[in-house]
Amino acid sequence: MDFRWTPRLLVPAVSAVLLVLVQIGYPLASGVARDRVTQAVVLLSAGTALVHAGATRGVRYALGFVAIVSGLGLLAEIIGTATGFPFGCYEYADGRLGPAVAGVPLVVALAWTGGLYPVWVVAGLSSRRWAGRVVLTAVGAVGWDLFLDPQMVADGQWTWCATGRGLPGLTDIPYTNYLGWFAVALVMALLLIGLDRAAGTRGANTFAASVQTAQHQLSTSEALIADTGPAAGAAAREFPDSITPEQRYREPISADVVVPVAVFIWTWLGSTLAHAVFLDLPYSAWYGCVGLGVLGVPLLVRSVATRLG
């Protein structure tokens, strides 16, 4: 990663550190105290996402992000608890997570923003094409829910009507839940592509184009102009995916994304450890590790390749 720090990233970094510290306290709490920790985790995760988005892309982008993700997430949850579509039949515990709208705690809407933002950023680092980023975001969202749902169900925050219809070891959570997550996250990601373009990002990836990447693309274009003429150089500028996978994996990750990338890695590996060791949820530890690993493994490979030069 490129660790050249800027002052505007200080607040997101501090928020991320607080998030980690509060999450560490989750297994140590119980009863009402654990409910308060859960709410604090959601508020800090959403806050970290939004202050980072505001610092790197501007306040309008941050507001657009929360409007799309939390707005659509809340709508999906309200419809879901009322009709069973698209996740399946379920209901939230009464009064444990604060104020609610139509039976859905408001912090749940913010949880969508806090959880999806790091996935969205990392998916953008993994794919330069908008379609690839959309699919990877939806896959990553399901991977995150493979941690979230078993943990919250075990804590009694919500319950499912149908049991015995889920993954081995997680039979209390129906398959329809993960299909619903994939579908809702897919729609969110499509809308976020529109937000990126409205904010002035021409490509599918908001953050991956670091200074080094831009210099590489420029030098590639100039070489093509010299060797094959202006037309080829223009094509290289228009289609940055022409660089090889090996070159892409050696591109440094910009300092602008260190915070959400770090939150993603912590969520992935920290949740795996917590579920396996502290929460007695070994099945979700494995499922979540594999699910988020679809994004996490290439991210770690890229980070190592960058360091090795």
VEXTORLUM-546298 format. One record per residue (C-alpha): chain; z, x, y; residue number from 1; residue in three letters. Coordinates in steps of 0.05 Angstrom, whole numbers, m for minus. Example, Ala and Ser with C-alpha at 12.3 -4.5 7.8 and 13.67 -1.06 7.14 Angstrom:
2
(atom A; (156; 246; m90); 1; Ala)
(atom A; (143; 273; m21); 2; Ser)
END
This chain:
309
(atom A; (0; 0; 0); 1; Met)
(atom A; (m9; 19; 72); 2; Asp)
(atom A; (62; 23; 100); 3; Phe)
(atom A; (44; 36; 173); 4; Arg)
(atom A; (95; m11; 204); 5; Trp)
(atom A; (89; m52; 267); 6; Thr)
(atom A; (146; m86; 306); 7; Pro)
(atom A; (117; m156; 297); 8; Arg)
(atom A; (132; m151; 223); 9; Leu)
(atom A; (206; m139; 233); 10; Leu)
(atom A; (227; m212; 234); 11; Val)
(atom A; (188; m230; 171); 12; Pro)
(atom A; (217; m169; 136); 13; Ala)
(atom A; (288; m188; 155); 14; Val)
(atom A; (277; m259; 132); 15; Ser)
(atom A; (249; m234; 66); 16; Ala)
(atom A; (311; m190; 55); 17; Val)
(atom A; (356; m249; 68); 18; Leu)
(atom A; (316; m290; 20); 19; Leu)
(atom A; (326; m239; m35); 20; Val)
(atom A; (401; m234; m22); 21; Leu)
(atom A; (410; m310; m25); 22; Val)
(atom A; (369; m315; m88); 23; Gln)
(atom A; (413; m263; m121); 24; Ile)
(atom A; (472; m309; m108); 25; Gly)
(atom A; (440; m368; m144); 26; Tyr)
(atom A; (464; m351; m215); 27; Pro)
(atom A; (534; m337; m187); 28; Leu)
(atom A; (541; m406; m156); 29; Ala)
(atom A; (554; m474; m188); 30; Ser)
(atom A; (562; m547; m168); 31; Gly)
(atom A; (556; m562; m94); 32; Val)
(atom A; (553; m489; m77); 33; Ala)
(atom A; (491; m480; m119); 34; Arg)
(atom A; (458; m539; m85); 35; Asp)
(atom A; (471; m506; m18); 36; Arg)
(atom A; (442; m440; m44); 37; Val)
(atom A; (380; m478; m69); 38; Thr)
(atom A; (370; m508; 0); 39; Gln)
(atom A; (380; m440; 34); 40; Ala)
(atom A; (329; m408; m13); 41; Val)
(atom A; (277; m460; 4); 42; Val)
(atom A; (289; m455; 79); 43; Leu)
(atom A; (287; m379; 77); 44; Leu)
(atom A; (224; m377; 34); 45; Ser)
(atom A; (188; m426; 79); 46; Ala)
(atom A; (214; m390; 141); 47; Gly)
(atom A; (191; m323; 116); 48; Thr)
(atom A; (122; m350; 102); 49; Ala)
(atom A; (115; m383; 170); 50; Leu)
(atom A; (142; m327; 213); 51; Val)
(atom A; (96; m279; 176); 52; His)
(atom A; (36; m324; 185); 53; Ala)
(atom A; (53; m332; 258); 54; Gly)
(atom A; (62; m257; 268); 55; Ala)
(atom A; (m3; m238; 234); 56; Thr)
(atom A; (m48; m297; 247); 57; Arg)
(atom A; (m17; m335; 305); 58; Gly)
(atom A; (27; m396; 315); 59; Val)
(atom A; (m31; m445; 307); 60; Arg)
(atom A; (m48; m416; 239); 61; Tyr)
(atom A; (24; m421; 217); 62; Ala)
(atom A; (29; m493; 239); 63; Leu)
(atom A; (m37; m509; 204); 64; Gly)
(atom A; (m12; m477; 140); 65; Phe)
(atom A; (52; m517; 138); 66; Val)
(atom A; (16; m581; 157); 67; Ala)
(atom A; (m33; m572; 99); 68; Ile)
(atom A; (14; m547; 46); 69; Val)
(atom A; (79; m583; 61); 70; Ser)
(atom A; (43; m646; 85); 71; Gly)
(atom A; (0; m651; 23); 72; Leu)
(atom A; (58; m630; m21); 73; Gly)
(atom A; (103; m684; 6); 74; Leu)
(atom A; (48; m736; m2); 75; Leu)
(atom A; (36; m715; m74); 76; Ala)
(atom A; (111; m718; m89); 77; Glu)
(atom A; (119; m787; m58); 78; Ile)
(atom A; (60; m814; m98); 79; Ile)
(atom A; (84; m777; m159); 80; Gly)
(atom A; (154; m806; m159); 81; Thr)
(atom A; (127; m876; m145); 82; Ala)
(atom A; (69; m878; m194); 83; Thr)
(atom A; (75; m819; m242); 84; Gly)
(atom A; (9; m791; m217); 85; Phe)
(atom A; (m10; m733; m215); 86; Pro)
(atom A; (50; m698; m246); 87; Phe)
(atom A; (79; m750; m293); 88; Gly)
(atom A; (139; m796; m289); 89; Cys)
(atom A; (200; m762; m257); 90; Tyr)
(atom A; (254; m773; m205); 91; Glu)
(atom A; (299; m730; m161); 92; Tyr)
(atom A; (374; m729; m165); 93; Ala)
(atom A; (406; m771; m110); 94; Asp)
(atom A; (434; m735; m50); 95; Gly)
(atom A; (437; m664; m77); 96; Arg)
(atom A; (382; m631; m35); 97; Leu)
(atom A; (394; m664; 32); 98; Gly)
(atom A; (354; m717; 69); 99; Pro)
(atom A; (298; m751; 31); 100; Ala)
(atom A; (236; m793; 45); 101; Val)
(atom A; (218; m845; m7); 102; Ala)
(atom A; (264; m810; m56); 103; Gly)
(atom A; (234; m741; m44); 104; Val)
(atom A; (280; m689; m11); 105; Pro)
(atom A; (248; m660; 51); 106; Leu)
(atom A; (264; m589; 28); 107; Val)
(atom A; (216; m601; m30); 108; Val)
(atom A; (158; m604; 19); 109; Ala)
(atom A; (180; m538; 49); 110; Leu)
(atom A; (186; m509; m21); 111; Ala)
(atom A; (111; m518; m29); 112; Trp)
(atom A; (99; m475; 33); 113; Thr)
(atom A; (150; m422; 14); 114; Gly)
(atom A; (123; m416; m57); 115; Gly)
(atom A; (48; m421; m44); 116; Leu)
(atom A; (43; m373; 15); 117; Tyr)
(atom A; (54; m308; m24); 118; Pro)
(atom A; (8; m334; m79); 119; Val)
(atom A; (m45; m350; m27); 120; Trp)
(atom A; (m42; m280; 3); 121; Val)
(atom A; (m43; m244; m64); 122; Val)
(atom A; (m101; m288; m88); 123; Ala)
(atom A; (m138; m266; m26); 124; Gly)
(atom A; (m126; m193; m44); 125; Leu)
(atom A; (m153; m206; m114); 126; Ser)
(atom A; (m217; m242; m95); 127; Ser)
(atom A; (m263; m236; m35); 128; Arg)
(atom A; (m301; m299; m54); 129; Arg)
(atom A; (m272; m365; m30); 130; Trp)
(atom A; (m282; m399; m97); 131; Ala)
(atom A; (m246; m344; m134); 132; Gly)
(atom A; (m188; m346; m85); 133; Arg)
(atom A; (m182; m422; m92); 134; Val)
(atom A; (m178; m419; m168); 135; Val)
(atom A; (m130; m360; m168); 136; Leu)
(atom A; (m85; m396; m118); 137; Thr)
(atom A; (m82; m457; m164); 138; Ala)
(atom A; (m68; m413; m225); 139; Val)
(atom A; (m14; m376; m187); 140; Gly)
(atom A; (18; m441; m164); 141; Ala)
(atom A; (23; m464; m237); 142; Val)
(atom A; (53; m396; m255); 143; Gly)
(atom A; (106; m404; m201); 144; Trp)
(atom A; (122; m474; m226); 145; Asp)
(atom A; (132; m447; m296); 146; Leu)
(atom A; (194; m414; m266); 147; Phe)
(atom A; (212; m469; m217); 148; Leu)
(atom A; (210; m532; m259); 149; Asp)
(atom A; (252; m507; m318); 150; Pro)
(atom A; (304; m478; m271); 151; Gln)
(atom A; (311; m541; m230); 152; Met)
(atom A; (310; m587; m290); 153; Val)
(atom A; (364; m545; m323); 154; Ala)
(atom A; (405; m553; m259); 155; Asp)
(atom A; (393; m628; m258); 156; Gly)
(atom A; (355; m630; m193); 157; Gln)
(atom A; (302; m675; m224); 158; Trp)
(atom A; (290; m707; m291); 159; Thr)
(atom A; (227; m728; m329); 160; Trp)
(atom A; (217; m795; m363); 161; Cys)
(atom A; (178; m769; m422); 162; Ala)
(atom A; (206; m713; m464); 163; Thr)
(atom A; (179; m676; m525); 164; Gly)
(atom A; (110; m671; m494); 165; Arg)
(atom A; (113; m602; m462); 166; Gly)
(atom A; (104; m529; m479); 167; Leu)
(atom A; (143; m500; m538); 168; Pro)
(atom A; (214; m488; m513); 169; Gly)
(atom A; (202; m530; m450); 170; Leu)
(atom A; (191; m598; m482); 171; Thr)
(atom A; (229; m635; m427); 172; Asp)
(atom A; (173; m621; m379); 173; Ile)
(atom A; (106; m655; m397); 174; Pro)
(atom A; (39; m620; m396); 175; Tyr)
(atom A; (16; m668; m342); 176; Thr)
(atom A; (63; m633; m293); 177; Asn)
(atom A; (23; m568; m297); 178; Tyr)
(atom A; (m43; m604; m293); 179; Leu)
(atom A; (m18; m640; m231); 180; Gly)
(atom A; (5; m575; m200); 181; Trp)
(atom A; (m63; m543; m213); 182; Phe)
(atom A; (m100; m602; m182); 183; Ala)
(atom A; (m56; m608; m120); 184; Val)
(atom A; (m56; m532; m108); 185; Ala)
(atom A; (m132; m532; m116); 186; Leu)
(atom A; (m139; m583; m60); 187; Val)
(atom A; (m89; m544; m17); 188; Met)
(atom A; (m128; m480; m27); 189; Ala)
(atom A; (m194; m513; m8); 190; Leu)
(atom A; (m163; m538; 56); 191; Leu)
(atom A; (m133; m470; 70); 192; Leu)
(atom A; (m203; m439; 64); 193; Ile)
(atom A; (m223; m486; 119); 194; Gly)
(atom A; (m162; m465; 160); 195; Leu)
(atom A; (m181; m392; 152); 196; Asp)
(atom A; (m251; m405; 176); 197; Arg)
(atom A; (m227; m447; 234); 198; Ala)
(atom A; (m181; m389; 253); 199; Ala)
(atom A; (m240; m342; 255); 200; Gly)
(atom A; (m239; m311; 186); 201; Thr)
(atom A; (m311; m309; 161); 202; Arg)
(atom A; (m296; m287; 90); 203; Gly)
(atom A; (m253; m317; 37); 204; Ala)
(atom A; (m198; m265; 46); 205; Asn)
(atom A; (m153; m269; 106); 206; Thr)
(atom A; (m118; m203; 98); 207; Phe)
(atom A; (m153; m155; 52); 208; Ala)
(atom A; (m200; m124; 103); 209; Ala)
(atom A; (m158; m65; 125); 210; Ser)
(atom A; (m182; m12; 173); 211; Val)
(atom A; (m200; 32; 114); 212; Gln)
(atom A; (m240; m24; 82); 213; Thr)
(atom A; (m278; m37; 146); 214; Ala)
(atom A; (m293; 37; 153); 215; Gln)
(atom A; (m317; 40; 81); 216; His)
(atom A; (m363; m20; 91); 217; Gln)
(atom A; (m390; 9; 155); 218; Leu)
(atom A; (m405; 77; 124); 219; Ser)
(atom A; (m437; 42; 64); 220; Thr)
(atom A; (m482; 2; 111); 221; Ser)
(atom A; (m500; 64; 151); 222; Glu)
(atom A; (m518; 101; 87); 223; Ala)
(atom A; (m562; 44; 64); 224; Leu)
(atom A; (m596; 41; 132); 225; Ile)
(atom A; (m612; 114; 127); 226; Ala)
(atom A; (m636; 110; 55); 227; Asp)
(atom A; (m671; 44; 50); 228; Thr)
(atom A; (m678; 15; 119); 229; Gly)
(atom A; (m643; m35; 165); 230; Pro)
(atom A; (m652; m95; 118); 231; Ala)
(atom A; (m610; m64; 64); 232; Ala)
(atom A; (m556; m44; 113); 233; Gly)
(atom A; (m553; m115; 140); 234; Ala)
(atom A; (m545; m141; 69); 235; Ala)
(atom A; (m487; m93; 57); 236; Ala)
(atom A; (m452; m118; 120); 237; Arg)
(atom A; (m463; m190; 101); 238; Glu)
(atom A; (m441; m183; 28); 239; Phe)
(atom A; (m379; m138; 24); 240; Pro)
(atom A; (m372; m157; m49); 241; Asp)
(atom A; (m426; m105; m63); 242; Ser)
(atom A; (m373; m51; m70); 243; Ile)
(atom A; (m353; m36; m141); 244; Thr)
(atom A; (m288; m60; m173); 245; Pro)
(atom A; (m265; 12; m177); 246; Glu)
(atom A; (m274; 20; m102); 247; Gln)
(atom A; (m239; m46; m89); 248; Arg)
(atom A; (m178; m26; m130); 249; Tyr)
(atom A; (m172; 38; m90); 250; Arg)
(atom A; (m171; 2; m23); 251; Glu)
(atom A; (m101; 6; 7); 252; Pro)
(atom A; (m64; m59; 18); 253; Ile)
(atom A; (m54; m69; 93); 254; Ser)
(atom A; (15; m66; 123); 255; Ala)
(atom A; (2; m136; 148); 256; Asp)
(atom A; (13; m163; 78); 257; Val)
(atom A; (70; m120; 54); 258; Val)
(atom A; (121; m177; 65); 259; Val)
(atom A; (86; m233; 26); 260; Pro)
(atom A; (64; m183; m28); 261; Val)
(atom A; (136; m159; m35); 262; Ala)
(atom A; (161; m231; m39); 263; Val)
(atom A; (108; m246; m92); 264; Phe)
(atom A; (129; m186; m135); 265; Ile)
(atom A; (202; m204; m127); 266; Trp)
(atom A; (189; m276; m147); 267; Thr)
(atom A; (148; m254; m207); 268; Trp)
(atom A; (192; m198; m235); 269; Leu)
(atom A; (258; m222; m206); 270; Gly)
(atom A; (250; m291; m235); 271; Ser)
(atom A; (230; m263; m302); 272; Thr)
(atom A; (295; m223; m304); 273; Leu)
(atom A; (338; m280; m278); 274; Ala)
(atom A; (311; m331; m328); 275; His)
(atom A; (316; m283; m386); 276; Ala)
(atom A; (385; m254; m372); 277; Val)
(atom A; (425; m296; m323); 278; Phe)
(atom A; (400; m368; m330); 279; Leu)
(atom A; (391; m371; m405); 280; Asp)
(atom A; (319; m395; m398); 281; Leu)
(atom A; (280; m346; m442); 282; Pro)
(atom A; (219; m391; m452); 283; Tyr)
(atom A; (207; m401; m377); 284; Ser)
(atom A; (218; m326; m368); 285; Ala)
(atom A; (159; m311; m413); 286; Trp)
(atom A; (114; m369; m389); 287; Tyr)
(atom A; (127; m353; m315); 288; Gly)
(atom A; (118; m279; m326); 289; Cys)
(atom A; (50; m290; m358); 290; Val)
(atom A; (29; m344; m308); 291; Gly)
(atom A; (43; m303; m245); 292; Leu)
(atom A; (21; m241; m282); 293; Gly)
(atom A; (m51; m265; m276); 294; Val)
(atom A; (m44; m245; m202); 295; Leu)
(atom A; (13; m195; m209); 296; Gly)
(atom A; (m18; m147; m259); 297; Val)
(atom A; (m82; m134; m219); 298; Pro)
(atom A; (m38; m126; m156); 299; Leu)
(atom A; (5; m72; m189); 300; Leu)
(atom A; (m57; m38; m217); 301; Val)
(atom A; (m87; m36; m148); 302; Arg)
(atom A; (m23; m9; m117); 303; Ser)
(atom A; (m19; 47; m170); 304; Val)
(atom A; (m93; 64; m163); 305; Ala)
(atom A; (m85; 69; m87); 306; Thr)
(atom A; (m27; 117; m94); 307; Arg)
(atom A; (m64; 160; m144); 308; Leu)
(atom A; (m123; 164; m96); 309; Gly)
END
